Amino acid sequence: MIIRSEPFSFVWIVMAGAMALVAAGLLTGVVRWHANRRQWFDMPNARSSHTIPTPRGGGVGFVVPFLLAIAILGIAGVMPHAHVAAMLPAGALVAVLGYIDDRHSVPALWRFLGHGFAAAWVLIWLTPLPPLPVLGIPLNLGGFGPVLYWLVIVWMVNLYNFMDGIDGLAAVQAVSVAIGGALAARMAGVDQGWIALSLVVFASCVGGFLAWNFPPARIFMGDAGSGFLGFAVALFGLWSAHEQAVLAWSWLILTGLFMVDATATLFRRLLKGERVYEAHRNHAYQYAARRFGSHRSVTLACLSINTFWLTPLACVVAAGWVDGFIASVVAYIPLVALVFHFKAGDRAGQEQ
């Protein structure tokens, strides 16, 4: 298979993004109409952050057009066969498992096994794994590498599910991270045009859904969407690192806001002996939404952090101006302070 490695023109990328945006927006509208007709609602409860019944399952609106776009890129010889094979079956599995969970509630063990299989499938197709540069020294992780990347993929799938708790947040995060990833790849000198093209199409697909999900949300993405977002973001990071190893740090920085909030909340709940697989309202972003009485203000604040703090740091790392490990520490310090300020993982936050 011949892979076209030259960068795609700006016009082609914009056109592909526009078509993806319109397709996802229209399909999300159809899904919303169908959910309303069948009365598939996410009902408010003591652990939720919304107050009115809202249609769910909107993740189908961006999952289907994005996977279709990946298939077309593979058939056209634009994307490497291994990358297409890694994305399509595993991504579809994560999305379908989430969709079934939205409808019928899949036990946590079966969800974990499905996510674990999807992560293993990805690693089968994308070996050997790239070394991780630390302070200028390429660190070959050896046999621990696949285990580490497997854990990262599984964690990202669940992380986005945990962080999809207020209107627009998970979708805005996915769009901003994808755009930041495309900019970082450009700064790193990656000449594989399919990476930029796939990231723009992904951001556009999620953007089409976001038109319906931005506060106040008219439809929720559900587990079918949130799990797929985490999976796709993890896979994009791995794709990028295969081209330039330093981009692994860029993607770690770009995902920092969700990574810190979800991880801090998980560990604090574990230390308190709580059942971490049960729904709750203890994340920092949920505490902030209750404190300010607004989903929109918190979602926009997170977008601002991604745009003006994390993306510039990810890009300077990609350009080789700052070591990735050092920049990651710098990026994460204020994020850790922020999530603890908003009492991430603190049960008392539920009462606020």
KEBA-889461 format. One record per residue (C-alpha): x, y, z; residue number from 1; residue in three letters. Coordinates in pm, 1 decimal. Each point is the difference from the previous one (the first is absolute). Layout:
# KEBA-889461
c1, c2, c3, nr, rest
X, Y, Z, NUM, ALA $
...
//
This chain:
# KEBA-889461
c1, c2, c3, nr, rest
0.0, 0.0, 0.0, 1, MET $
134.7, 343.7, -93.7, 2, ILE $
-39.6, 259.6, 273.8, 3, ILE $
-6.2, 362.1, -101.9, 4, ARG $
236.3, 168.9, 240.8, 5, SER $
-9.5, 353.2, -139.6, 6, GLU $
-204.6, 251.6, 201.4, 7, PRO $
-353.6, 53.1, -121.6, 8, PHE $
-87.0, 350.0, -115.2, 9, SER $
-176.0, 227.1, 244.4, 10, PHE $
-302.9, 14.6, -231.5, 11, VAL $
-41.3, -379.6, -3.8, 12, TRP $
24.5, -22.0, 378.0, 13, ILE $
-254.8, 279.8, 47.1, 14, VAL $
-239.2, -161.1, -248.3, 15, MET $
26.4, -338.5, 170.9, 16, ALA $
-57.6, 163.9, 337.0, 17, GLY $
-304.8, 189.4, -125.1, 18, ALA $
-158.4, -315.6, -142.2, 19, MET $
66.3, -188.0, 325.4, 20, ALA $
-149.7, 285.9, 203.7, 21, LEU $
-320.7, 5.7, -202.9, 22, VAL $
-33.7, -379.9, -10.5, 23, ALA $
46.2, -37.2, 376.6, 24, ALA $
-234.9, 288.2, 74.8, 25, GLY $
-275.6, -144.0, -219.2, 26, LEU $
42.2, -354.3, 133.4, 27, LEU $
-6.6, 125.1, 359.4, 28, THR $
-325.7, 176.6, -76.9, 29, GLY $
-146.2, -324.6, -133.8, 30, VAL $
119.4, -189.6, 309.4, 31, VAL $
-158.5, 265.3, 224.0, 32, ARG $
-331.4, -25.4, -186.9, 33, TRP $
7.2, -378.9, 33.3, 34, HIS $
90.3, 13.8, 370.2, 35, ALA $
-284.7, 241.3, 68.5, 36, ASN $
-241.3, -220.3, -194.6, 37, ARG $
105.5, -311.9, 192.5, 38, ARG $
30.9, 195.2, 327.8, 39, GLN $
363.9, -98.0, 51.3, 40, TRP $
77.5, 258.6, 265.2, 41, PHE $
273.5, 47.9, 253.9, 42, ASP $
-208.4, 57.0, 311.6, 43, MET $
129.8, 233.4, 274.6, 44, PRO $
101.8, -166.3, 325.9, 45, ASN $
195.8, 77.4, 315.3, 46, ALA $
332.9, -62.8, -175.4, 47, ARG $
-65.6, 188.2, -324.4, 48, SER $
71.9, 364.0, -83.6, 49, SER $
-308.0, 65.3, -216.5, 50, HIS $
-352.7, 74.4, 118.2, 51, THR $
-224.8, -87.5, -295.3, 52, ILE $
-37.6, -324.2, -202.5, 53, PRO $
232.9, 22.2, -301.0, 54, THR $
30.2, -228.1, -306.2, 55, PRO $
314.6, -213.6, -2.3, 56, ARG $
196.8, -208.7, -245.3, 57, GLY $
117.5, 300.8, -200.3, 58, GLY $
352.1, -141.8, -20.6, 59, GLY $
-119.7, -202.0, -299.4, 60, VAL $
-15.1, 332.8, -182.3, 61, GLY $
378.5, 37.9, -6.3, 62, PHE $
118.2, -361.2, 35.1, 63, VAL $
-161.0, -121.4, -323.3, 64, VAL $
122.0, 279.2, -233.8, 65, PRO $
350.1, -6.7, 147.4, 66, PHE $
42.8, -376.6, -36.5, 67, LEU $
-140.0, 26.4, -352.7, 68, LEU $
257.7, 270.3, -77.2, 69, ALA $
281.9, -219.9, 132.7, 70, ILE $
-119.4, -287.3, -219.3, 71, ALA $
-3.0, 229.2, -305.3, 72, ILE $
352.8, 124.5, 76.5, 73, LEU $
116.5, -359.8, 25.8, 74, GLY $
-166.4, -109.4, -323.6, 75, ILE $
145.6, 303.1, -179.8, 76, ALA $
349.0, -93.9, 115.9, 77, GLY $
36.8, 322.1, 197.7, 78, VAL $
35.9, -161.1, 342.4, 79, MET $
228.3, -296.6, 84.0, 80, PRO $
-182.7, -331.4, 9.3, 81, HIS $
119.2, -79.4, 354.0, 82, ALA $
-142.7, 326.1, 136.1, 83, HIS $
-336.0, -58.0, -165.9, 84, VAL $
-7.9, -359.0, 129.5, 85, ALA $
80.3, 125.3, 350.6, 86, ALA $
-272.7, 265.9, 0.8, 87, MET $
-301.8, -153.8, -169.6, 88, LEU $
-70.6, -329.9, 182.8, 89, PRO $
117.0, 118.5, 342.3, 90, ALA $
-171.7, 338.1, -26.3, 91, GLY $
-322.9, -163.8, -113.1, 92, ALA $
21.3, -246.2, 290.4, 93, LEU $
38.0, 279.1, 256.1, 94, VAL $
-288.3, 196.1, -152.2, 95, ALA $
-235.2, -298.9, -30.6, 96, VAL $
76.3, -112.3, 354.6, 97, LEU $
-77.0, 350.6, 121.0, 98, GLY $
-321.7, 12.3, -200.2, 99, TYR $
-117.2, -328.5, 151.8, 100, ILE $
88.5, 134.6, 343.2, 101, ASP $
-208.0, 311.3, -70.6, 102, ASP $
-298.6, -219.9, -79.3, 103, ARG $
33.5, -293.4, 240.4, 104, HIS $
283.8, 67.3, 251.3, 105, SER $
296.1, -233.5, -63.3, 106, VAL $
174.4, -134.9, 315.3, 107, PRO $
328.3, 176.0, 80.1, 108, ALA $
205.0, -319.4, -49.0, 109, LEU $
-126.4, -50.3, -355.4, 110, TRP $
65.3, 364.4, -85.0, 111, ARG $
356.0, -32.5, 131.5, 112, PHE $
60.1, -319.4, -199.2, 113, LEU $
-130.0, 164.4, -316.3, 114, GLY $
216.4, 308.1, 48.3, 115, HIS $
299.7, -218.4, 80.8, 116, GLY $
-48.1, -203.6, -316.9, 117, PHE $
-29.8, 318.8, -209.2, 118, ALA $
325.6, 133.5, 147.9, 119, ALA $
178.8, -330.0, -63.5, 120, ALA $
-124.1, -2.7, -359.4, 121, TRP $
149.6, 345.6, -55.9, 122, VAL $
338.5, -103.7, 136.5, 123, LEU $
7.2, -310.8, -220.0, 124, ILE $
-20.4, 221.8, -307.8, 125, TRP $
222.8, 284.6, 116.9, 126, LEU $
309.7, -180.0, 124.7, 127, THR $
284.8, 66.6, 41.4, 128, PRO $
-81.9, 282.7, 237.6, 129, LEU $
201.1, 322.8, -19.6, 130, PRO $
261.3, 78.5, 270.3, 131, PRO $
-81.0, 275.8, 246.5, 132, LEU $
255.8, 284.7, 5.2, 133, PRO $
73.5, 109.5, 359.1, 134, VAL $
235.3, 295.4, 50.3, 135, LEU $
137.5, -54.2, -347.7, 136, GLY $
62.3, -373.2, 46.5, 137, ILE $
-217.8, -247.1, -198.3, 138, PRO $
-141.5, -236.0, 260.8, 139, LEU $
-81.8, -344.9, -135.4, 140, ASN $
-268.4, -139.4, 228.2, 141, LEU $
57.4, -357.9, -115.1, 142, GLY $
-262.2, -248.7, 114.9, 143, GLY $
-155.1, 259.1, 229.3, 144, PHE $
-85.5, 221.5, -298.6, 145, GLY $
-301.3, -198.3, -126.4, 146, PRO $
-134.5, -27.2, 355.4, 147, VAL $
33.4, 375.5, 51.0, 148, LEU $
-165.8, 89.1, -330.6, 149, TYR $
-276.0, -256.7, 63.7, 150, TRP $
-73.6, 162.6, 334.9, 151, LEU $
-1.2, 345.6, -156.4, 152, VAL $
-251.8, -99.2, -268.5, 153, ILE $
-233.2, -173.0, 246.7, 154, VAL $
27.0, 291.9, 241.0, 155, TRP $
-73.4, 256.6, -271.5, 156, MET $
-316.2, -186.5, -103.7, 157, VAL $
-129.2, 11.3, 356.8, 158, ASN $
140.1, 344.0, 73.3, 159, LEU $
-218.7, 165.1, -264.3, 160, TYR $
-299.2, -188.1, 133.9, 161, ASN $
70.9, 136.3, 348.7, 162, PHE $
50.4, 354.8, -128.9, 163, MET $
-316.1, 9.1, -212.6, 164, ASP $
-213.9, 139.7, 278.0, 165, GLY $
-97.5, 354.3, -100.5, 166, ILE $
-123.2, 147.8, -326.4, 167, ASP $
257.1, 31.7, -275.7, 168, GLY $
310.0, -77.6, 207.3, 169, LEU $
114.9, -331.3, -150.7, 170, ALA $
-74.8, 115.2, -355.5, 171, ALA $
179.9, 332.8, 44.4, 172, VAL $
296.8, -181.1, 151.2, 173, GLN $
17.4, -244.3, -291.1, 174, ALA $
-18.3, 275.8, -261.5, 175, VAL $
264.4, 218.3, 166.1, 176, SER $
234.8, -294.7, 60.1, 177, VAL $
-30.0, -113.4, -362.4, 178, ALA $
75.6, 348.9, -132.4, 179, ILE $
289.2, 32.6, 244.4, 180, GLY $
129.2, -338.8, -113.6, 181, GLY $
-8.3, 110.4, -364.4, 182, ALA $
191.2, 318.0, 85.4, 183, LEU $
256.6, -197.1, 201.9, 184, ALA $
52.8, -243.4, -287.7, 185, ALA $
60.5, 296.8, -228.4, 186, ARG $
250.6, 149.8, 243.3, 187, MET $
179.1, -336.0, 20.3, 188, ALA $
40.9, -3.2, -377.5, 189, GLY $
-220.1, -306.4, -55.9, 190, VAL $
-61.6, -17.6, -374.9, 191, ASP $
-262.6, -274.1, 9.8, 192, GLN $
-298.8, 194.7, -127.7, 193, GLY $
-245.6, -269.0, 106.3, 194, TRP $
65.7, 78.9, 366.5, 195, ILE $
-105.8, 363.1, -36.2, 196, ALA $
-291.4, -100.7, -222.4, 197, LEU $
-129.3, -266.6, 241.9, 198, SER $
31.5, 236.8, 297.2, 199, LEU $
-193.3, 275.7, -177.0, 200, VAL $
-270.5, -243.9, -110.3, 201, VAL $
-23.2, -133.8, 356.2, 202, PHE $
-28.0, 352.1, 145.8, 203, ALA $
-263.3, 87.0, -260.8, 204, SER $
-207.5, -312.5, 68.2, 205, CYS $
-2.4, 75.2, 371.7, 206, VAL $
-67.8, 365.2, -80.3, 207, GLY $
-313.9, -97.9, -191.5, 208, GLY $
-123.6, -179.2, 310.6, 209, PHE $
109.7, 291.7, 220.7, 210, LEU $
-246.8, 226.6, -179.6, 211, ALA $
-269.6, -205.3, 176.4, 212, TRP $
190.8, -62.2, 324.4, 213, ASN $
133.0, 346.2, 84.7, 214, PHE $
-163.0, 136.0, 318.1, 215, PRO $
-290.7, -29.4, 35.2, 216, PRO $
32.2, -347.2, -154.1, 217, ALA $
-282.9, -130.5, -218.2, 218, ARG $
149.3, -350.0, -11.3, 219, ILE $
270.3, -192.9, 190.2, 220, PHE $
265.3, -213.1, -168.1, 221, MET $
-39.1, -293.4, 241.9, 222, GLY $
261.2, -268.6, 61.4, 223, ASP $
5.0, -82.8, -371.6, 224, ALA $
147.5, 342.9, -63.6, 225, GLY $
209.5, 69.5, 308.4, 226, SER $
184.5, -332.4, -4.3, 227, GLY $
71.7, 37.1, -369.7, 228, PHE $
138.8, 351.2, 52.5, 229, LEU $
247.6, -129.0, 257.5, 230, GLY $
99.1, -288.3, -224.6, 231, PHE $
50.3, 225.9, -302.8, 232, ALA $
205.8, 255.8, 193.8, 233, VAL $
227.0, -276.2, 135.2, 234, ALA $
42.7, -145.0, -348.7, 235, LEU $
77.9, 339.3, -151.8, 236, PHE $
271.5, 46.0, 259.2, 237, GLY $
150.4, -337.7, -88.1, 238, LEU $
-21.2, 72.2, -373.7, 239, TRP $
179.0, 331.0, 50.8, 240, SER $
268.9, -152.1, 221.7, 241, ALA $
74.1, -253.6, -273.4, 242, HIS $
90.1, 291.0, -228.8, 243, GLU $
188.6, 208.2, 258.5, 244, GLN $
60.1, -156.4, 342.8, 245, ALA $
-0.1, 340.1, 170.6, 246, VAL $
-368.2, 39.3, -87.9, 247, LEU $
-84.8, -251.6, 273.5, 248, ALA $
77.8, 281.5, 246.2, 249, TRP $
-204.5, 248.4, -202.7, 250, SER $
-305.5, -223.2, 22.5, 251, TRP $
55.1, -59.8, 370.6, 252, LEU $
-3.8, 377.3, 45.4, 253, ILE $
-304.9, 54.2, -221.9, 254, LEU $
-206.7, -251.3, 197.0, 255, THR $
122.3, 137.2, 333.7, 256, GLY $
-321.6, 161.5, 118.3, 257, LEU $
-204.9, -318.3, -21.5, 258, PHE $
291.5, -217.9, 107.0, 259, MET $
61.1, 190.7, 324.1, 260, VAL $
-364.9, 39.5, 102.0, 261, ASP $
-94.8, -362.8, -69.4, 262, ALA $
316.1, -148.3, 152.9, 263, THR $
-8.2, 215.0, 313.7, 264, ALA $
-368.1, -78.4, 51.8, 265, THR $
56.0, -373.0, -51.0, 266, LEU $
286.0, -24.2, 248.6, 267, PHE $
-174.3, 205.4, 267.7, 268, ARG $
-308.4, -220.8, -29.0, 269, ARG $
215.3, -313.5, 12.7, 270, LEU $
169.4, 122.4, 317.1, 271, LEU $
-342.8, 52.4, 156.5, 272, LYS $
-109.7, -351.5, -92.8, 273, GLY $
-276.9, 114.5, -233.5, 274, GLU $
-126.1, -203.2, -294.5, 275, ARG $
179.1, 178.6, -280.1, 276, VAL $
-208.6, -159.0, -277.6, 277, TYR $
-321.7, 159.0, 132.5, 278, GLU $
-126.3, 334.0, -133.0, 279, ALA $
69.5, 304.2, 216.2, 280, HIS $
33.4, 379.4, -4.7, 281, ARG $
343.2, 34.8, 156.0, 282, ASN $
211.0, 121.7, -292.2, 283, HIS $
150.5, 347.2, 19.2, 284, ALA $
-190.1, 115.1, -308.5, 285, TYR $
-331.4, -108.9, 157.1, 286, GLN $
84.1, 181.8, 320.4, 287, TYR $
86.3, 310.9, -204.4, 288, ALA $
-326.3, -22.0, -198.1, 289, ALA $
-199.9, -7.8, 324.3, 290, ARG $
200.0, 280.8, 154.9, 291, ARG $
-49.3, 232.4, -297.7, 292, PHE $
-343.7, -131.3, -90.7, 293, GLY $
93.1, -32.2, -365.6, 294, SER $
110.3, -280.6, -230.4, 295, HIS $
90.2, 248.9, -271.2, 296, ARG $
245.5, 200.7, 210.7, 297, SER $
189.5, -312.7, 109.3, 298, VAL $
9.1, -143.3, -353.4, 299, THR $
130.8, 329.5, -139.5, 300, LEU $
254.6, 27.2, 281.4, 301, ALA $
133.0, -345.5, -88.2, 302, CYS $
17.6, 102.2, -366.3, 303, LEU $
201.2, 306.3, 99.8, 304, SER $
245.8, -210.7, 200.4, 305, ILE $
48.6, -231.9, -295.8, 306, ASN $
37.5, 286.5, -246.9, 307, THR $
224.3, 239.7, 190.5, 308, PHE $
197.2, -230.9, 229.2, 309, TRP $
18.3, -361.2, -110.6, 310, LEU $
6.1, 37.3, -379.3, 311, THR $
288.9, 251.1, -4.6, 312, PRO $
202.5, -224.7, 232.6, 313, LEU $
-73.6, -305.3, -215.7, 314, ALA $
116.0, 189.8, -307.8, 315, CYS $
329.3, 124.5, 148.3, 316, VAL $
74.8, -358.2, 103.9, 317, VAL $
-78.0, -121.0, -350.4, 318, ALA $
231.6, 263.8, -145.3, 319, ALA $
281.5, -121.4, 225.2, 320, GLY $
32.0, 326.6, 189.2, 321, TRP $
-76.3, -151.1, 342.8, 322, VAL $
51.8, -352.6, 129.7, 323, ASP $
-327.3, -193.7, 9.9, 324, GLY $
42.2, -130.6, 353.8, 325, PHE $
74.9, 345.7, 140.6, 326, ILE $
-284.5, 162.2, -193.5, 327, ALA $
-243.3, -267.8, 121.2, 328, SER $
91.7, 70.8, 362.2, 329, VAL $
-44.4, 373.9, -59.8, 330, VAL $
-334.9, -60.4, -170.8, 331, ALA $
-136.6, -227.6, 269.7, 332, TYR $
95.5, 197.0, 313.5, 333, ILE $
-274.9, 265.9, -33.3, 334, PRO $
-248.5, -264.7, -114.5, 335, LEU $
60.7, -203.9, 315.7, 336, VAL $
-39.9, 313.0, 211.2, 337, ALA $
-322.0, 84.8, -184.3, 338, LEU $
-170.5, -337.6, 42.2, 339, VAL $
86.7, -15.4, 369.1, 340, PHE $
-127.2, 354.8, 42.8, 341, HIS $
-333.6, -125.9, -131.8, 342, PHE $
18.9, -303.8, 231.3, 343, LYS $
29.9, -275.2, -261.9, 344, ALA $
-104.0, -329.7, 156.3, 345, GLY $
-140.5, 166.2, 313.6, 346, ASP $
-338.4, -146.8, 92.7, 347, ARG $
-94.0, 332.2, 162.2, 348, ALA $
-5.7, 151.3, -348.9, 349, GLY $
-323.7, -187.0, -72.6, 350, GLN $
-183.9, 218.1, 245.5, 351, GLU $
112.8, 329.1, -150.7, 352, GLN $
//
